[in-house]
């Protein structure tokens, strides 16, 4: 197992390098870089994309007159000032040098500083991370706590009325977009039209510091309930059906028939024999499920519930072309995703020690 893990860890290096290279190359072709953004603000044109799209006649003329300067929005600014900005941002160097320098810095865990916020990327991510981890972790845990017992029950009563109507509910839940369900929850339970049972925004109340330890825990989950429900709706459906199908496959096997013939109770058969085999793929997929929820719908959910997490940070960085934040978070979360893939394999071995990845040819 040790040799397998070592091989997987060594594969992380070229994979991560490829991810960074592809995304770096793509950004070179995207209009409206950080200097263009800054110059557009200095010129008072608001956003560089308004300039590119030609929002007004004067702005379009300005864009046409400044094409030769290399940056839209540079009209009226001294050339020396623009060159000084290029040096500060590092754009006076060729793209390949900037990429290699970025990778070298990242290998030393130096992720730089945000172009527009005067704060290091690490501090910025650490500031936003608790919100995204809270949403991703507890949504995944809640989805598993409901879906596993429900999936087992559906497998045992396969084809019954209970199985039919729960399947209909699950399909309907899977078809509802997470953002639409989030808006519905706000309207119904957060003071939109009907009830004001839950807070509208934030992860904690204003009086958080004055609360007792128990009060802080209650307040924390009180703010998380609606975002968690909105995030888990699709993952909950998938996990339930996966659990059901896994149990159905195992229930039909010969060892279950033999156990029934020996007079073992249904609970003993299900949880003493079937559970370990059937839950292999479900439990081992927990790390990947968490990462999926963590990255998946976090942007829209964070925006709707006014939560300042990684999703909003990444979106704002992409709009502002804040390259240190974009590539720093891409490197960190790309590495996290690759490591989670290794953890998923280790979960397989933990759930079923009979699995031997060493026996496979790589």
C-alpha distance (Angstrom), angle and dihedral (degrees) to the residues before:
residue distance angle dihedral
X1 . . .
X2 3.78 . .
X3 3.80 92.8 .
X4 3.82 90.7 49.6
X5 3.81 92.4 51.4
X6 3.81 90.2 47.8
X7 3.82 91.1 52.6
X8 3.80 91.1 49.0
X9 3.80 91.6 48.9
X10 3.81 90.9 50.4
X11 3.82 89.8 51.3
X12 3.81 88.9 56.2
X13 3.82 90.6 70.9
X14 3.86 99.7 59.7
X15 3.80 91.7 36.2
X16 3.79 93.2 53.6
X17 3.80 90.8 43.9
X18 3.82 89.8 53.5
X19 3.80 92.2 49.3
X20 3.79 91.9 51.7
X21 3.81 93.6 44.5
X22 3.80 95.0 50.6
X23 3.79 93.4 47.9
X24 3.82 92.5 44.6
X25 3.81 91.2 52.4
X26 3.81 91.6 47.9
X27 3.80 92.5 53.1
X28 3.81 90.3 56.4
X29 3.82 89.2 67.4
X30 3.80 96.7 45.7
X31 3.84 113.2 99.8
X32 3.78 122.0 -130.0
X33 3.80 105.7 49.5
X34 3.81 123.7 -171.1
X35 3.82 93.9 -88.1
X36 3.80 90.9 50.0
X37 3.80 88.7 49.6
X38 3.80 92.1 50.8
X39 3.81 94.1 45.6
X40 3.79 91.0 48.3
X41 3.81 89.2 55.3
X42 3.80 92.0 47.2
X43 3.80 90.9 50.4
X44 3.80 89.2 50.4
X45 3.82 95.3 -120.8
X46 3.78 90.9 128.0
X47 3.77 104.3 -136.1
X48 3.76 129.9 13.6
X49 3.80 91.2 -128.0
X50 3.80 90.0 63.5
X51 3.78 87.3 56.3
X52 3.79 93.4 48.9
X53 3.80 93.3 48.0
X54 3.81 92.9 47.5
X55 3.77 98.3 -122.1
X56 3.84 92.6 -179.8
X57 3.77 138.5 11.2
X58 3.83 94.7 -107.4
X59 3.79 92.8 49.5
X60 3.80 91.8 48.7
X61 3.80 91.0 50.7
X62 3.79 90.3 49.0
X63 3.81 90.4 51.4
X64 3.81 92.0 50.6
X65 3.80 93.0 46.9
X66 3.82 92.4 50.5
X67 3.82 100.2 46.3
X68 3.81 91.5 102.0
X69 3.81 91.4 54.3
X70 3.82 91.2 68.2
X71 3.81 96.2 -123.6
X72 3.76 128.9 68.9
X73 3.78 109.4 -126.4
X74 3.81 94.2 32.1
X75 3.80 95.4 111.4
X76 3.81 112.4 121.5
X77 3.82 95.0 16.1
X78 3.83 122.2 109.8
X79 3.78 114.8 -102.6
X80 3.82 89.8 -130.9
X81 3.80 89.8 57.8
X82 3.81 91.8 53.5
X83 3.81 92.0 46.7
X84 3.80 89.6 50.7
X85 3.82 89.5 52.4
X86 3.81 89.7 50.8
X87 3.80 90.4 53.6
X88 3.80 92.3 48.3
X89 3.81 91.8 50.5
X90 3.81 92.5 40.9
X91 3.80 94.9 -117.7
X92 3.80 92.8 127.1
X93 3.82 87.2 80.9
X94 3.83 127.3 75.5
X95 3.79 116.3 -93.1
X96 3.82 94.2 -111.2
X97 3.81 91.5 55.1
X98 3.78 91.3 49.5
X99 3.80 91.0 50.4
X100 3.81 94.8 49.5
X101 3.81 91.1 46.1
X102 3.81 89.9 50.4
X103 3.82 92.5 50.9
X104 3.82 91.0 46.9
X105 3.80 90.9 51.6
X106 3.81 91.8 47.1
X107 3.80 91.3 52.0
X108 3.81 85.8 59.0
X109 3.83 89.6 45.8
X110 3.79 91.3 -113.0
X111 3.81 103.6 141.2
X112 3.77 96.3 172.0
X113 3.78 129.6 -136.4
X114 3.78 131.6 -62.6
X115 3.80 113.1 -96.8
X116 3.78 94.6 -136.3
X117 3.83 107.2 25.1
X118 3.84 103.5 50.4
X119 3.80 91.4 -133.0
X120 3.79 130.8 111.0
X121 3.79 117.2 -100.5
X122 3.82 90.9 -123.6
X123 3.81 92.7 54.4
X124 3.81 90.6 45.2
X125 3.81 92.9 52.0
X126 3.82 92.7 44.5
X127 3.79 88.3 52.4
X128 3.82 92.8 54.4
X129 3.80 99.6 33.4
X130 3.84 99.6 83.3
X131 3.81 91.5 62.5
X132 3.81 94.9 50.9
X133 3.81 94.3 42.3
X134 3.81 90.3 49.6
X135 3.79 92.0 52.0
X136 3.80 95.7 42.8
X137 3.81 98.3 43.1
X138 3.78 100.5 44.0
X139 3.81 94.0 40.0
X140 3.81 89.7 54.0
X141 3.81 93.1 45.7
X142 3.81 92.2 48.3
X143 3.81 91.8 47.3
X144 3.82 91.3 52.4
X145 3.81 93.8 44.5
X146 3.81 90.1 57.2
X147 3.79 102.5 31.9
X148 3.83 99.4 50.0
X149 3.85 97.7 55.5
X150 3.81 90.1 39.3
X151 3.80 92.6 49.2
X152 3.81 91.5 49.5
X153 3.80 91.0 49.5
X154 3.79 91.5 49.4
X155 3.82 91.0 50.5
X156 3.82 92.8 50.5
X157 3.81 91.5 48.2
X158 3.78 96.5 37.7
X159 3.80 111.9 167.3
X160 3.81 94.4 13.7
X161 3.80 126.5 123.5
X162 3.80 89.2 -101.0
X163 3.81 91.2 54.9
X164 3.81 92.0 47.5
X165 3.79 99.3 50.9
X166 3.82 94.4 40.4
X167 3.81 89.0 51.7
X168 3.79 89.3 52.4
X169 3.81 90.4 51.2
X170 3.82 91.3 48.0
X171 3.80 93.3 50.4
X172 3.80 90.5 48.8
X173 3.81 90.7 48.8
X174 3.81 91.5 49.3
X175 3.81 90.5 51.3
X176 3.81 93.5 54.5
X177 3.83 112.5 91.8
X178 3.79 112.6 -123.8
X179 3.81 94.1 -125.9
X180 3.82 91.9 51.5
X181 3.80 91.2 50.2
X182 3.83 88.9 48.3
X183 3.81 91.2 54.3
X184 3.81 90.0 47.7
X185 3.81 90.4 52.9
X186 3.79 90.8 49.9
X187 3.79 92.8 49.9
X188 3.80 93.6 47.4
X189 3.80 104.2 36.7
X190 3.82 110.7 14.9
X191 3.77 102.0 61.3
X192 3.78 97.1 -85.1
X193 3.81 97.3 125.6
X194 3.80 111.8 -39.0
X195 3.82 122.4 23.2
X196 3.79 132.9 12.2
X197 3.78 99.1 -155.2
X198 3.81 98.2 131.0
X199 3.82 134.8 40.7
X200 3.78 118.6 -95.9
X201 3.79 100.1 -138.6
X202 3.78 145.7 7.8
X203 3.79 134.6 36.5
X204 3.81 97.7 -100.9
X205 3.80 138.2 24.9
X206 3.80 124.7 -104.4
X207 3.81 91.4 -107.7
X208 3.83 93.3 52.8
X209 3.81 94.4 124.3
X210 3.81 92.6 54.3
X211 3.81 94.7 52.3
X212 3.79 124.9 99.5
X213 3.81 120.2 -114.9
X214 3.80 91.7 -96.7
X215 3.80 90.1 45.3
X216 3.82 90.9 52.4
X217 3.80 91.6 51.8
X218 3.80 91.9 49.3
X219 3.81 92.0 45.6
X220 3.81 91.4 48.5
X221 3.81 94.6 53.5
X222 3.81 91.4 39.4
X223 3.81 88.3 63.0
X224 3.83 92.3 43.2
X225 3.81 100.4 51.9
X226 3.81 99.5 84.5
X227 3.85 97.0 40.7
X228 3.83 89.6 46.8
X229 3.79 92.4 52.3
X230 3.79 91.4 48.6
X231 3.81 92.1 49.9
X232 3.80 98.4 44.2
X233 3.80 100.1 48.7
X234 3.82 97.2 93.6
X235 3.83 95.8 33.2
X236 3.80 89.7 50.8
X237 3.81 91.6 55.9
X238 3.80 94.1 47.6
X239 3.83 93.8 48.1
X240 3.80 92.5 48.4
X241 3.79 94.8 52.2
X242 3.80 91.2 43.1
X243 3.81 90.8 52.8
X244 3.79 92.1 47.6
X245 3.80 94.4 50.2
X246 3.80 92.3 45.8
X247 3.81 91.5 52.7
X248 3.81 92.6 45.4
X249 3.79 90.4 55.4
X250 3.80 91.9 50.9
X251 3.82 97.2 42.4
X252 3.80 90.7 60.6
X253 3.82 94.0 54.9
X254 3.78 124.8 107.1
X255 3.81 97.7 -112.0
X256 3.83 90.3 60.5
X257 3.80 91.0 51.8
X258 3.80 89.0 49.6
X259 3.81 91.8 49.9
X260 3.81 90.6 51.4
X261 3.80 89.8 49.5
X262 3.79 89.4 54.7
X263 3.80 89.2 58.0
X264 3.82 98.4 -110.7
X265 3.80 115.8 160.5
X266 3.80 121.0 -106.0
X267 3.80 91.7 -112.9
X268 3.82 92.0 51.0
X269 3.80 91.0 49.8
X270 3.79 95.2 45.8
X271 3.79 100.0 43.5
X272 3.80 100.2 25.5
X273 3.81 100.1 45.2
X274 3.81 113.8 6.1
X275 3.81 99.9 40.5
X276 3.80 97.1 65.2
X277 3.81 93.6 51.8
X278 3.79 98.4 37.3
X279 3.79 96.2 46.3
X280 3.80 94.8 51.7
X281 3.79 95.7 96.7
X282 3.82 93.7 37.4
X283 3.82 98.8 50.2
X284 3.80 94.2 38.1
X285 3.79 88.8 54.6
X286 3.81 93.4 58.5
X287 3.85 95.7 98.5
X288 3.80 91.7 49.2
X289 3.82 91.0 46.0
X290 3.80 90.5 52.8
X291 3.81 92.0 50.0
X292 3.81 90.1 46.8
X293 3.80 92.7 54.6
X294 3.82 90.9 39.3
X295 3.81 93.0 57.5
X296 3.79 101.5 22.2
X297 3.78 115.2 72.8
X298 3.79 99.5 -3.3
X299 3.82 96.3 111.4
X300 3.79 96.8 57.8
X301 3.80 94.6 38.5
X302 3.81 92.4 48.1
X303 3.80 90.2 49.6
X304 3.81 94.7 48.4
X305 3.81 93.8 47.8
X306 3.85 94.4 37.7
X307 3.80 93.6 -118.0
X308 3.79 116.8 157.2
X309 3.80 102.6 -141.0
X310 3.80 142.2 135.1
X311 3.80 93.4 -75.0
X312 3.78 94.2 60.8
X313 3.79 91.1 40.2
X314 3.80 91.7 56.3
X315 3.80 93.2 46.0
X316 3.80 94.1 48.9
X317 3.82 90.8 46.5
X318 3.81 90.9 51.5
X319 3.81 92.7 49.8
X320 3.81 92.8 47.0
X321 3.84 92.3 41.9
X322 3.80 89.4 -125.4
X323 3.80 93.6 170.6
X324 3.84 98.9 -175.1
X325 3.81 90.2 56.1
X326 3.81 93.3 42.9
X327 3.80 96.7 49.2
X328 3.80 95.5 34.2
X329 3.79 92.7 55.8
X330 3.81 91.0 40.5
X331 3.81 90.5 54.9
X332 3.81 94.1 45.4
X333 3.80 96.1 46.0
X334 3.80 93.6 39.3
X335 3.79 87.5 56.0
X336 3.80 89.8 45.8
X337 3.81 91.7 52.0
X338 3.81 92.6 50.5
X339 3.79 92.4 48.3
X340 3.82 90.2 48.7
X341 3.81 87.9 56.3
X342 3.80 88.8 58.0
X343 3.81 90.8 46.0
X344 3.81 89.4 53.6
X345 3.80 89.9 57.5
X346 3.81 90.2 48.7
X347 3.80 88.9 51.4
X348 3.79 89.3 56.7
X349 3.81 89.9 55.4
X350 3.81 91.6 45.0
X351 3.81 92.8 52.4
X352 3.81 94.1 41.6
X353 3.84 115.7 19.1
X354 3.82 89.2 -170.8
X355 3.81 89.0 78.3
X356 3.78 111.1 96.5
X357 3.79 116.6 -172.4
X358 3.80 89.6 -178.1
X359 3.80 89.5 69.5
X360 3.80 91.0 61.1
X361 3.75 121.3 89.5
X362 3.80 113.1 -123.0
